[in-house]
Amino acid sequence: MKFAHLRVEGQSVPRLAITLGDGALFLDEVMDDAPRDLQDLLEKGEAEFDRVRALSQNAVSGGASLTPIDQLRHSSAVLRPPQVIAIGANYAAHSSELKLRSETAATIFSLWPNSLTGHGSTVTWPSDLSQEVDYEAELGVIIGRPARNVSVHDALDYVFGYTVVNDITARNLQFSEAQWSRCKSFDGFTPTGPVVVTADEIGDPQDVWLTTHVDGRLLQDASSGDMVRTVAEIISYLSKTSTLFPGTLISTGSPGGAGYSRKPPVFLRDGATVTVSIDKIGMLTNHCREI
């Protein structure tokens, strides 16, 4: 199943929907007590997911009308997450090109919730703060049930689904500070979407392909199989010290091809359009504006 937070043009509050091809089924149109967002669904547990799946399937088979997605606006595919955790330097090529050390332990930092935005949104930043704004294609993992001290073998059983993440970064701030949260947490610097795809539709998370295009130019092109630490290893590692609650978003690192390392560098500029895609999930497109 594919979940999205969508809204009609002019509305400010997104509604949880299931997407089917080019159409969307709003759950509140077929359920009296529909979950208000994906976080609400996850917090209610597996029984709620089974109920949503059954009722939505019955509605579709019964001829429920779908709203064309091109008439709707996307919000972040993940709303109200208990935590957004990012993994740095998780592809050897990316670590090398940015001259980052590959530590024995994983590099972990938090992304602030104000940075979340959706497919189709315009990402803005003050031009006096950064002229080195970069893109990073990443596979996003959404935890489905509490994970504490889980083994690598069992870790994927705790995944609800996956999404596309663009971990936008102000490189000048990244390399001038000892932490990475601020440089990646400007308002709107973490686009996610367009959907969350349930884990059963993805299968092996180390077997998907990531690309980034900026104004039509292919700049990142790699397999999630190139990760230094697999999704299962990341979940197990994080769960050793703290519980990963349902709805937690883990952004698993970016492959090589970042704009900072190119000669000449390729940064996101005013008016640029950046599209990050992951097969089996979709294409996440955002527009850029300096203010």
C-alpha positions in Angstrom: 0.0 0.0 0.0 1.0 3.6 -0.6 0.1 6.3 1.9 0.2 10.1 1.3 -0.8 13.2 3.1 -2.7 15.2 0.6 -4.8 18.4 0.5 -7.1 20.2 -1.9 -5.7 23.4 -3.3 -6.4 26.2 -0.7 -6.6 23.8 2.2 -4.0 24.0 4.9 -4.7 20.7 6.7 -3.5 17.5 4.9 -5.6 14.3 5.0 -4.4 10.7 5.0 -5.0 9.0 1.7 -4.1 5.8 -0.1 -2.8 6.3 -3.6 -3.7 4.0 -6.4 -2.1 4.8 -9.7 -3.0 8.4 -10.6 -5.8 8.6 -8.0 -6.1 9.0 -4.2 -8.7 7.6 -1.8 -9.1 9.8 1.2 -9.6 7.5 4.2 -12.0 10.0 5.9 -14.4 9.6 3.0 -14.8 5.8 3.5 -14.3 5.5 7.3 -16.2 7.3 10.1 -13.2 7.2 12.4 -10.3 7.3 10.0 -6.8 8.0 11.3 -6.0 11.7 10.9 -2.5 11.0 9.6 0.0 8.2 9.3 1.4 8.7 12.8 -2.1 8.2 14.2 -2.4 5.0 12.3 0.9 3.7 13.5 0.3 4.6 17.1 -2.9 2.6 17.0 -1.0 -0.5 16.0 -1.2 -3.4 13.6 -4.9 -4.0 14.1 -5.6 -0.5 12.9 -3.5 -1.0 9.8 -5.4 -4.3 9.0 -8.7 -2.4 9.4 -7.7 0.4 7.2 -6.5 -2.0 4.5 -9.7 -4.0 4.6 -12.0 -1.0 4.5 -10.1 0.7 1.8 -10.0 -2.4 -0.4 -13.7 -2.9 0.1 -14.3 0.7 -0.8 -12.3 0.5 -4.0 -13.9 -2.8 -5.1 -17.3 -1.2 -4.4 -16.6 1.6 -6.8 -15.5 4.4 -4.5 -14.4 7.4 -6.5 -10.8 8.5 -6.5 -9.5 12.0 -6.6 -7.0 12.7 -9.3 -3.6 13.3 -7.6 -2.7 16.1 -10.0 -5.6 18.1 -8.5 -4.1 17.8 -5.0 -1.1 19.1 -3.0 1.3 16.9 -1.1 2.4 17.5 2.5 5.4 15.6 4.0 4.9 11.9 3.7 5.8 11.7 7.4 4.0 14.0 9.8 4.5 14.4 13.6 7.3 11.8 13.8 8.6 11.1 17.3 12.1 11.5 15.9 13.9 12.1 12.7 17.3 10.3 12.8 19.9 10.8 10.1 22.9 8.6 9.3 25.9 10.3 8.0 28.8 8.9 5.8 26.9 5.7 5.1 28.1 5.4 1.5 31.9 5.1 0.9 31.8 7.2 -2.2 30.0 10.1 -0.5 32.4 10.0 2.5 35.4 10.1 0.2 34.2 12.9 -2.0 33.4 15.1 1.1 36.7 14.0 2.8 34.8 12.6 5.7 36.3 9.9 7.9 34.6 6.5 7.9 34.4 5.9 11.6 34.0 2.5 13.2 30.8 3.7 14.8 28.0 5.1 12.8 27.6 8.9 12.5 24.2 9.8 13.8 22.4 13.2 14.2 18.9 14.5 14.4 16.9 16.5 11.8 14.5 19.0 13.3 10.8 18.6 12.5 10.5 22.1 11.0 12.6 20.8 8.1 9.9 18.4 6.9 8.1 19.3 3.7 6.4 17.6 0.8 6.7 16.7 -2.8 6.1 19.8 -5.1 6.9 22.3 -2.4 9.3 25.2 -2.8 12.3 25.1 -0.6 13.7 28.5 0.5 16.7 29.7 2.3 18.4 33.1 3.0 21.1 33.8 0.5 23.2 35.6 3.1 23.4 32.4 5.1 24.4 30.0 2.4 25.5 29.9 -1.3 26.4 26.3 -1.0 23.1 24.5 -0.7 23.4 20.8 -1.7 21.2 17.9 -2.5 21.4 14.3 -1.0 19.2 11.4 -2.2 18.4 9.1 0.7 16.2 6.1 1.5 13.9 6.9 4.4 12.8 4.1 6.8 9.6 4.4 8.9 9.5 2.3 12.0 6.1 0.5 12.5 6.3 -0.8 16.1 8.5 -0.2 19.2 12.0 -1.5 18.5 14.3 -2.0 21.5 17.5 -4.0 21.5 16.5 -5.9 18.3 18.9 -8.1 16.4 20.0 -7.5 12.8 18.2 -10.7 11.8 14.9 -9.4 13.1 15.3 -5.6 12.5 13.4 -5.4 9.2 10.3 -6.9 10.9 10.0 -3.5 12.7 9.8 -1.5 9.5 6.4 -0.2 8.4 7.5 1.3 5.1 9.9 3.4 3.1 9.9 6.9 1.5 12.2 9.1 -0.5 14.2 11.8 1.4 16.2 14.7 0.0 18.6 15.7 2.8 19.3 19.2 1.7 22.4 20.7 3.3 24.1 24.1 3.7 27.6 22.9 3.2 29.3 26.0 4.4 27.6 25.6 7.8 28.2 21.8 7.8 32.0 22.3 7.6 32.1 25.3 10.0 30.3 23.6 12.9 31.0 20.5 15.0 27.4 19.2 14.5 25.3 18.6 11.4 21.8 19.2 12.6 21.5 23.0 12.0 23.0 22.9 8.5 20.4 20.3 7.4 17.4 21.6 9.4 16.5 24.9 7.7 12.7 25.2 7.2 11.8 22.8 4.4 15.3 21.2 4.1 14.0 17.6 4.5 11.5 17.0 1.7 9.9 13.5 2.0 7.5 11.6 -0.3 5.6 11.6 -2.4 4.3 8.5 -0.6 5.2 6.0 2.1 5.3 2.5 0.6 4.7 -0.4 3.0 7.6 -2.7 3.5 5.9 -5.7 1.7 6.0 -3.8 -1.6 9.7 -3.0 -1.3 11.2 -6.3 -0.2 14.9 -6.0 0.3 15.8 -2.4 1.1 19.4 -3.0 -0.1 18.0 -3.6 -3.6 16.6 -0.2 -4.7 18.1 2.4 -7.0 18.5 6.1 -6.1 18.9 9.0 -8.5 19.1 12.8 -8.3 18.4 15.2 -11.2 18.9 18.9 -10.9 17.3 20.8 -13.8 17.2 17.6 -15.7 20.9 16.7 -15.2 21.6 13.3 -13.6 24.0 13.9 -10.6 23.4 10.9 -8.3 22.9 7.3 -9.6 23.6 4.4 -7.2 22.2 1.4 -5.5 21.2 1.2 -1.8 23.3 -2.0 -1.8 26.3 0.3 -1.6 25.5 1.3 2.0 28.3 0.9 4.5 25.7 -0.2 7.1 22.5 -1.9 5.9 19.0 -0.8 7.0 18.8 -3.8 9.3 22.2 -3.0 10.9 21.2 0.7 11.4 17.9 -0.2 13.1 19.6 -2.8 15.4 22.4 -0.4 16.3 20.1 2.5 17.1 17.8 0.2 19.2 20.6 -0.9 21.5 20.5 2.4 23.3 17.0 3.7 22.9 13.6 2.6 21.8 12.6 3.5 18.3 8.9 4.4 18.5 6.4 3.9 15.7 6.6 6.7 13.2 10.3 7.3 13.7 11.9 8.3 10.4 15.5 7.2 9.7 17.3 8.8 6.8 19.9 6.3 5.8 22.6 8.3 4.1 23.4 9.5 0.6 25.5 8.0 -2.2 28.2 9.7 -4.1 27.6 12.5 -6.6 27.0 15.4 -4.2 27.3 18.9 -5.7 29.9 20.1 -3.3 32.5 17.6 -4.6 32.0 18.4 -8.3 34.4 20.5 -10.3 33.0 23.0 -10.6 30.6 22.5 -7.7 26.9 22.2 -8.5 24.8 23.8 -5.8 21.1 24.4 -5.7 20.3 27.9 -7.0 17.3 30.2 -7.1 14.8 28.7 -9.6 16.4 25.2 -9.7 14.3 22.1 -9.7 15.6 19.0 -7.9 14.1 15.5 -8.3 15.2 12.6 -6.1 13.8 9.2 -7.2 13.9 5.7 -5.7 12.5 2.8 -7.7 9.4 1.1 -6.2 8.6 4.3 -4.3 8.5 7.3 -6.6 9.9 10.7 -7.6 10.2 13.6 -5.1 10.4 16.9 -6.8 11.1 20.3 -5.1 11.7 23.8 -6.4 14.3 26.2 -5.0 14.1 29.8 -4.0 16.7 32.1 -2.4 15.3 34.8 -0.3 
